[in-house]
Amino acid sequence: MTIRLPSASAVRPQVAPQSESVRMSRPPTAEPLATNRFRDAMELRPARAPLKQLFTDFARPRSHGAERTTEDALADMDSLLRGPSISREENGATVLNDAPYVNDSRDLGTGLIPARFNAATQQVEANAALESEYLAKMTPEEQAQYESVKQACLDAGDPVAALSLQKLLFEGKLPGEKDLMGEGTLLDQLALAADPETPMVEGLDRGAFLCDLVQELATPSAIAQRGVGTCAPTTLAIDLAMRNPAEYARIAMGLASPEGKVTLAGGMEIEREPGTATEDGKDRSNVQRLMGSALMEVANGSRDYDNETEEGDGANARDLDTLNEAIWGRPMEHKGLGTPKERAEAMDIIDAQLAAGHSVSVGLTWGEDSAHKVLVTGTETIDGQEYINYINPWGREERMLREEFEARMIDINYDPKGTRPIRPPGIHIPVASERPPALPPEGLDLEQLRRAIQLRG
């Protein structure tokens, strides 16, 4: 298969990544979250992402031609897209994979060491025979859609995005299921984004937007909030990308349109935040710049979110429910956790949700006086010790000892009907009205304290 790459002059520009170091200390695991901590710090500070670890040693494809299997290809892809497996201790957790940012300049071969660009190009070529086998199972129309998306990624100078498209194909996600509104499959949405006839807001680079979108859908753990305090809605975005990638793409496309508006499955209309159509100096992907800001506006309650100043960021569990319900079109639940008993009960909920195949958005204390929201995806037992696996919206996968994770929990957001099928496409269910707060223990208004805590990490 011939790969057409544009000349160096056609490569889309990238803003050099900016990041800040952050001091993090590990809290004692034996102490439960003290109530006076809520009293002394009514709003925990946002947890800021540390410097992203960069990798330059990407392995060559382990096989070629007829010898190359789907398993070989996916293993090579994971090493490049998720980042090599690591085991780095940080803030009471073990970082397992630290995925490169989807808008990493090395994707375009413009960095000092274009190893990622070169490795992706080699893998795309090595996957050609497998790719043809998978495409043969598609209709001619679907094949044409796929080729148009792939070529658009290559025309944008991004073989990492082309490799991500192959990953979606090999994992059986293309053409994929329809979005929650029944408007089209994932392949339909990607082809729409690649089509130069599809209107987009002025100033948005179509190729860069498409490449970021394909990469985020192929590797949801690479979706990153960067240095912006939108951890809570970002966990819901990651969950959506994993469970219904077509809906994630549909929402992104609506926000990228000239009108900048899209109706969610629950009937709520959201719109593009001012100043997010073009680069805003916060180094997020094109998709997260649009989506993270728009979702933050819903998740922060009655406050007005300002993307430029980041005033109004942060979300408590109750307000995050509003966004979760709007995304999925059905009632969701949350719990604030102020006592060991509440945290133990929340762990039981997490176990039940995982058994039903669902992920859970969980708020944790982070460092000495910060909070952060993560997406729990599973558990594992190593040497007799149980760990909680989760995606950190800094764009990485981590695990933490179950006991420590439980001790640090602040709140959870989850689907109370974890095994209940998603409602038929096209039916709008109004967002549930706010539920009355639970009665607090005598002499302590825990609910009032919880509502004041804004997870902004």
C-alpha positions as CSV (number, residue, x, y, z in Angstrom):
1,M,0.0,0.0,0.0
2,T,1.4,3.4,-1.0
3,I,1.5,6.0,1.7
4,R,1.3,9.6,0.6
5,L,2.9,12.1,2.9
6,P,2.9,15.9,2.1
7,S,6.1,17.9,1.9
8,A,7.6,19.2,5.1
9,S,6.1,22.6,4.3
10,A,2.6,21.2,4.6
11,V,3.0,19.9,8.1
12,R,0.5,21.5,10.5
13,P,2.1,23.8,13.0
14,Q,2.3,22.8,16.7
15,V,2.7,24.9,19.8
16,A,5.6,23.6,21.9
17,P,4.2,21.8,24.9
18,Q,4.2,23.8,28.2
19,S,4.0,22.0,31.5
20,E,4.8,22.7,35.1
21,S,6.4,20.6,37.8
22,V,4.3,20.0,40.9
23,R,5.3,19.1,44.4
24,M,3.4,16.0,45.5
25,S,3.6,14.2,48.8
26,R,2.0,10.9,49.8
27,P,-0.6,11.1,52.5
28,P,-0.6,8.5,55.2
29,T,-2.7,5.5,54.2
30,A,-3.8,4.6,57.7
31,E,-5.8,7.8,58.4
32,P,-9.3,8.3,57.0
33,L,-10.1,11.6,55.4
34,A,-10.7,13.9,58.4
35,T,-13.9,16.0,58.6
36,N,-11.9,19.0,59.8
37,R,-10.1,18.9,56.5
38,F,-13.3,19.9,54.9
39,R,-13.8,22.7,57.4
40,D,-10.3,24.1,57.0
41,A,-10.2,23.9,53.2
42,M,-13.7,24.3,51.8
43,E,-12.3,24.1,48.3
44,L,-9.4,21.8,47.7
45,R,-6.8,23.1,45.2
46,P,-6.5,21.5,41.8
47,A,-4.0,18.8,41.4
48,R,-1.6,19.8,38.6
49,A,-0.1,17.3,36.2
50,P,3.7,16.6,36.5
51,L,5.9,16.7,33.5
52,K,5.1,14.1,30.9
53,Q,7.7,11.4,30.5
54,L,8.9,11.3,26.9
55,F,10.1,8.1,25.2
56,T,12.3,7.9,22.2
57,D,13.0,4.2,21.9
58,F,10.1,2.8,19.9
59,A,10.6,-0.8,18.8
60,R,10.4,-1.7,15.1
61,P,7.4,-3.8,13.9
62,R,7.9,-7.4,15.3
63,S,6.8,-9.0,12.1
64,H,5.8,-8.2,8.5
65,G,3.7,-9.5,5.6
66,A,1.9,-12.8,6.0
67,E,3.6,-13.5,9.3
68,R,2.2,-10.5,11.0
69,T,-0.9,-11.2,13.1
70,T,-3.5,-8.9,14.6
71,E,-2.0,-9.6,18.0
72,D,1.5,-8.5,16.8
73,A,0.0,-5.3,15.3
74,L,-2.0,-4.4,18.4
75,A,1.0,-5.0,20.7
76,D,3.2,-2.7,18.6
77,M,0.5,-0.1,18.4
78,D,0.0,-0.1,22.2
79,S,3.6,0.4,22.8
80,L,3.6,3.5,20.7
81,L,0.1,4.9,21.4
82,R,-0.2,4.1,25.2
83,G,3.5,4.4,25.8
84,P,5.8,1.6,27.0
85,S,4.8,-0.2,30.1
86,I,6.5,1.4,33.1
87,S,6.3,1.1,36.9
88,R,6.9,4.5,38.4
89,E,5.8,5.3,42.0
90,E,4.2,8.7,42.3
91,N,1.9,10.2,45.0
92,G,0.9,6.8,46.4
93,A,0.2,5.3,43.0
94,T,2.0,3.3,40.4
95,V,2.1,4.8,36.9
96,L,1.7,2.0,34.4
97,N,1.5,3.8,31.1
98,D,2.2,7.5,30.4
99,A,0.7,8.0,26.9
100,P,2.2,10.7,24.7
101,Y,-0.1,13.6,24.1
102,V,-2.2,13.1,21.0
103,N,-1.0,16.5,19.7
104,D,2.7,15.6,20.4
105,S,4.9,17.4,17.9
106,R,6.9,14.2,17.4
107,D,3.8,12.8,15.6
108,L,4.7,15.1,12.7
109,G,8.4,14.4,12.6
110,T,9.1,18.1,13.6
111,G,10.7,17.4,17.0
112,L,14.4,17.0,17.6
113,I,14.0,13.2,17.7
114,P,11.2,12.1,15.2
115,A,11.3,8.5,16.5
116,R,7.6,8.4,17.1
117,F,6.9,9.6,13.6
118,N,9.3,7.1,12.1
119,A,8.0,4.2,14.2
120,A,4.4,5.0,13.3
121,T,5.2,5.1,9.6
122,Q,7.0,1.7,9.7
123,Q,4.0,0.2,11.6
124,V,1.4,1.6,9.1
125,E,3.4,0.0,6.3
126,A,3.9,-3.3,8.1
127,N,0.1,-3.5,8.7
128,A,-0.9,-3.1,5.1
129,A,-1.7,-6.8,4.4
130,L,-3.8,-7.1,7.6
131,E,-5.5,-3.8,6.8
132,S,-6.6,-5.2,3.4
133,E,-8.0,-8.3,5.1
134,Y,-10.2,-6.2,7.4
135,L,-11.3,-3.8,4.7
136,A,-12.4,-6.7,2.6
137,K,-15.1,-7.4,5.2
138,M,-16.6,-3.9,4.7
139,T,-18.9,-2.6,2.0
140,P,-17.5,-0.6,-0.8
141,E,-18.9,2.6,0.7
142,E,-17.3,1.8,4.1
143,Q,-14.0,1.1,2.4
144,A,-14.1,4.5,0.7
145,Q,-14.9,6.2,4.0
146,Y,-12.0,4.5,5.7
147,E,-9.6,5.4,2.9
148,S,-10.7,9.0,3.0
149,V,-10.1,9.3,6.7
150,K,-6.7,7.6,6.5
151,Q,-5.5,9.8,3.6
152,A,-6.7,12.9,5.4
153,C,-4.6,11.9,8.4
154,L,-1.6,11.3,6.2
155,D,-2.2,14.6,4.3
156,A,-2.0,16.3,7.7
157,G,1.4,14.7,8.1
158,D,0.4,12.5,11.0
159,P,1.2,8.8,10.6
160,V,0.4,8.3,14.3
161,A,-3.2,9.2,13.5
162,A,-3.2,6.8,10.5
163,L,-1.9,4.1,12.8
164,S,-4.6,4.9,15.3
165,L,-7.2,4.4,12.6
166,Q,-5.8,1.0,11.9
167,K,-6.1,0.2,15.5
168,L,-9.8,1.1,15.5
169,L,-10.2,-1.2,12.5
170,F,-8.3,-4.1,14.0
171,E,-10.2,-3.9,17.3
172,G,-13.5,-4.2,15.4
173,K,-14.6,-0.6,16.2
174,L,-15.1,0.3,12.5
175,P,-17.6,0.9,11.2
176,G,-18.9,0.6,14.7
177,E,-22.2,1.1,16.5
178,K,-24.3,4.3,16.0
179,D,-24.1,7.2,18.3
180,L,-26.7,7.7,21.0
181,M,-28.9,9.9,18.7
182,G,-28.8,7.3,15.9
183,E,-27.2,9.7,13.4
184,G,-24.3,7.5,12.3
185,T,-21.6,5.0,13.1
186,L,-18.1,6.0,14.3
187,L,-16.8,5.6,10.7
188,D,-19.6,7.9,9.5
189,Q,-18.6,10.6,12.0
190,L,-14.9,10.3,11.1
191,A,-15.6,10.5,7.4
192,L,-17.7,13.5,8.0
193,A,-14.8,15.2,9.8
194,A,-12.4,14.3,7.0
195,D,-14.7,15.6,4.2
196,P,-13.6,19.1,3.2
197,E,-17.2,19.8,2.3
198,T,-18.2,19.5,6.0
199,P,-18.3,23.1,7.4
200,M,-16.1,23.8,10.4
201,V,-15.6,26.9,12.5
202,E,-13.2,29.4,11.0
203,G,-9.7,29.0,12.3
204,L,-9.9,25.3,13.3
205,D,-7.4,23.1,11.4
206,R,-9.5,20.3,10.0
207,G,-6.6,17.9,9.7
208,A,-5.3,18.6,13.2
209,F,-8.8,18.2,14.6
210,L,-9.3,14.9,12.8
211,C,-6.0,13.5,13.8
212,D,-6.5,14.4,17.5
213,L,-10.0,12.8,17.4
214,V,-8.9,9.5,15.8
215,Q,-6.0,9.2,18.3
216,E,-8.2,9.9,21.3
217,L,-10.8,7.3,20.2
218,A,-8.1,4.7,19.6
219,T,-6.4,5.4,22.9
220,P,-8.9,6.9,25.4
221,S,-6.3,6.8,28.2
222,A,-4.4,9.4,26.2
223,I,-7.2,12.0,26.6
224,A,-5.7,14.7,28.7
225,Q,-6.9,17.8,30.5
226,R,-3.3,19.2,30.5
227,G,-2.9,22.0,33.0
228,V,-6.6,23.0,33.0
229,G,-8.8,22.2,36.0
230,T,-11.3,20.1,34.2
231,C,-10.5,16.6,35.6
232,A,-14.2,15.8,36.5
233,P,-15.8,16.3,33.1
234,T,-12.7,14.8,31.4
235,T,-13.3,11.5,33.2
236,L,-16.8,11.4,31.8
237,A,-15.4,12.2,28.3
238,I,-12.9,9.3,28.6
239,D,-15.7,7.0,29.7
240,L,-17.8,8.1,26.7
241,A,-14.9,7.5,24.3
242,M,-14.6,4.0,25.6
243,R,-18.3,3.1,25.7
244,N,-19.7,4.9,22.6
245,P,-16.9,6.4,20.5
246,A,-19.4,7.4,17.8
247,E,-21.2,9.7,20.3
248,Y,-17.9,11.2,21.4
249,A,-17.1,12.0,17.8
250,R,-20.6,13.4,17.2
251,I,-20.3,15.8,20.2
252,A,-16.9,16.9,19.0
253,M,-18.2,17.5,15.5
254,G,-21.1,19.6,16.8
255,L,-18.7,21.8,18.8
256,A,-16.4,22.1,15.8
257,S,-19.2,23.2,13.5
258,P,-19.7,26.9,12.6
259,E,-22.7,27.1,14.9
260,G,-20.7,25.4,17.7
261,K,-23.8,23.7,19.2
262,V,-24.8,20.1,19.8
263,T,-27.7,18.4,21.5
264,L,-26.8,15.6,24.0
265,A,-28.7,12.4,24.3
266,G,-30.6,13.7,27.4
267,G,-31.9,16.7,25.4
268,M,-29.6,19.4,26.7
269,E,-27.9,21.6,24.1
270,I,-24.3,22.6,24.8
271,E,-22.2,25.1,22.9
272,R,-18.7,26.0,22.1
273,E,-17.1,28.2,24.7
274,P,-15.6,31.5,23.5
275,G,-12.0,31.4,22.6
276,T,-11.8,27.6,22.1
277,A,-12.0,27.3,18.3
278,T,-8.3,28.1,17.9
279,E,-5.2,27.5,20.0
280,D,-5.5,29.2,23.4
281,G,-2.1,28.6,24.9
282,K,-3.2,25.7,27.1
283,D,-1.7,23.0,24.9
284,R,-4.8,20.8,24.9
285,S,-5.7,18.7,21.9
286,N,-8.1,20.4,19.4
287,V,-10.9,18.1,20.6
288,Q,-10.3,18.6,24.3
289,R,-10.0,22.4,23.9
290,L,-13.6,22.3,22.5
291,M,-15.1,19.5,24.5
292,G,-13.4,20.0,27.9
293,S,-14.5,23.6,28.1
294,A,-18.1,23.0,26.9
295,L,-18.6,20.1,29.4
296,M,-17.1,22.1,32.2
297,E,-19.7,24.8,31.7
298,V,-22.4,22.1,32.4
299,A,-20.5,20.4,35.2
300,N,-19.8,23.5,37.3
301,G,-23.4,24.1,38.4
302,S,-24.7,27.7,38.2
303,R,-21.3,29.3,37.8
304,D,-20.1,30.7,34.5
305,Y,-17.0,29.1,33.1
306,D,-14.4,31.4,31.5
307,N,-11.9,29.4,29.3
308,E,-9.4,32.2,29.2
309,T,-9.1,32.8,33.0
310,E,-10.4,29.4,34.1
311,E,-12.7,31.1,36.5
312,G,-15.6,28.8,37.3
313,D,-13.7,25.5,36.9
314,G,-14.2,22.6,39.2
315,A,-17.2,20.4,39.8
316,N,-18.8,18.7,42.8
317,A,-20.3,15.3,42.5
318,R,-23.9,16.5,42.5
319,D,-23.3,19.0,39.6
320,L,-21.3,16.4,37.7
321,D,-24.4,14.2,37.8
322,T,-26.2,16.8,35.7
323,L,-23.6,16.4,33.0
324,N,-23.5,12.6,33.3
325,E,-27.3,12.4,32.9
326,A,-27.2,14.8,30.0
327,I,-24.6,12.7,28.2
328,W,-26.3,9.4,28.6
329,G,-30.0,10.5,28.7
330,R,-30.9,8.7,31.9
331,P,-30.7,9.3,35.7
332,M,-27.3,8.8,37.3
333,E,-26.2,8.8,41.0
334,H,-23.4,10.2,43.2
335,K,-22.3,9.9,46.8
336,G,-20.2,12.2,48.9
337,L,-17.9,10.3,51.2
338,G,-17.0,11.8,54.6
339,T,-16.8,8.7,56.8
340,P,-15.0,5.3,56.7
341,K,-18.4,3.6,56.5
342,E,-19.4,5.7,53.5
343,R,-16.2,4.9,51.7
344,A,-16.5,1.2,52.4
345,E,-20.0,1.3,50.9
346,A,-18.7,3.2,47.9
347,M,-16.1,0.5,47.3
348,D,-18.9,-2.0,47.2
349,I,-20.7,0.1,44.6
350,I,-17.4,0.3,42.6
351,D,-17.1,-3.5,42.7
352,A,-20.6,-3.9,41.5
353,Q,-20.2,-1.4,38.7
354,L,-17.0,-3.1,37.5
355,A,-18.7,-6.5,37.5
356,A,-21.4,-5.0,35.3
357,G,-18.8,-3.7,32.8
358,H,-18.9,-0.1,33.8
359,S,-16.2,2.4,34.8
360,V,-16.7,4.7,37.8
361,S,-15.7,8.4,38.2
362,V,-14.1,8.8,41.6
363,G,-12.8,11.9,43.5
364,L,-9.6,11.4,45.5
365,T,-7.5,13.6,47.8
366,W,-4.3,14.3,46.0
367,G,-1.1,15.5,47.7
368,E,-1.4,17.6,50.9
369,D,-4.3,19.9,50.0
370,S,-5.5,18.9,46.5
371,A,-8.2,16.8,44.9
372,H,-8.4,15.0,41.7
373,K,-11.0,12.9,39.7
374,V,-10.1,9.6,38.1
375,L,-11.9,6.9,36.1
376,V,-11.8,3.5,37.8
377,T,-11.6,0.7,35.2
378,G,-10.8,-2.5,37.1
379,T,-9.0,-4.3,39.8
380,E,-6.1,-6.7,40.0
381,T,-4.4,-8.8,42.6
382,I,-0.6,-8.9,42.7
383,D,1.4,-10.9,45.2
384,G,-1.8,-11.2,47.4
385,Q,-2.5,-7.5,47.4
386,E,-5.5,-6.0,45.6
387,Y,-5.1,-2.9,43.5
388,I,-7.5,-0.4,41.9
389,N,-6.8,0.3,38.2
390,Y,-7.8,3.7,36.9
391,I,-7.3,6.2,34.1
392,N,-5.8,9.5,35.3
393,P,-7.1,12.3,33.0
394,W,-3.6,13.6,32.8
395,G,-3.3,11.0,30.0
396,R,-2.0,8.0,31.8
397,E,-3.0,4.6,33.4
398,E,-2.3,4.0,37.0
399,R,-3.0,1.6,39.9
400,M,-3.2,2.1,43.7
401,L,-3.5,-0.3,46.6
402,R,-7.2,-0.8,47.4
403,E,-6.8,0.3,51.1
404,E,-5.1,3.6,50.1
405,F,-7.6,4.3,47.3
406,E,-10.5,3.7,49.7
407,A,-8.9,6.0,52.4
408,R,-8.5,8.8,49.9
409,M,-12.0,8.7,48.3
410,I,-14.0,11.9,48.4
411,D,-17.0,11.1,46.2
412,I,-18.2,8.8,43.3
413,N,-20.4,9.3,40.3
414,Y,-22.0,6.1,38.8
415,D,-24.8,4.5,36.9
416,P,-27.4,3.2,39.4
417,K,-28.7,0.8,36.8
418,G,-25.4,-0.5,35.6
419,T,-26.9,-3.5,33.7
420,R,-29.8,-1.5,32.3
421,P,-29.6,-1.1,28.5
422,I,-29.1,2.3,27.0
423,R,-32.4,3.8,25.9
424,P,-33.2,3.6,22.1
425,P,-31.5,6.3,20.0
426,G,-33.4,9.5,19.4
427,I,-35.5,9.5,22.6
428,H,-34.8,12.5,24.8
429,I,-35.1,12.0,28.5
430,P,-35.1,15.2,30.5
431,V,-32.3,15.7,32.9
432,A,-33.4,14.6,36.3
433,S,-34.3,17.3,38.8
434,E,-32.0,17.9,41.7
435,R,-32.5,15.5,44.5
436,P,-32.9,16.7,48.1
437,P,-29.7,16.3,50.2
438,A,-29.4,13.4,52.6
439,L,-29.7,14.3,56.3
440,P,-26.3,14.7,57.8
441,P,-25.2,13.3,61.2
442,E,-26.4,15.4,64.1
443,G,-24.4,18.6,64.6
444,L,-22.5,18.4,61.3
445,D,-23.8,19.6,58.0
446,L,-21.7,17.3,55.8
447,E,-23.8,17.9,52.7
448,Q,-23.2,21.6,52.8
449,L,-19.5,21.0,53.2
450,R,-19.4,18.5,50.3
451,R,-21.2,20.8,48.0
452,A,-18.6,23.5,48.6
453,I,-15.8,21.2,47.5
454,Q,-15.0,21.6,43.8
455,L,-12.9,18.9,42.2
456,R,-10.7,20.9,39.9
457,G,-7.7,18.6,39.5
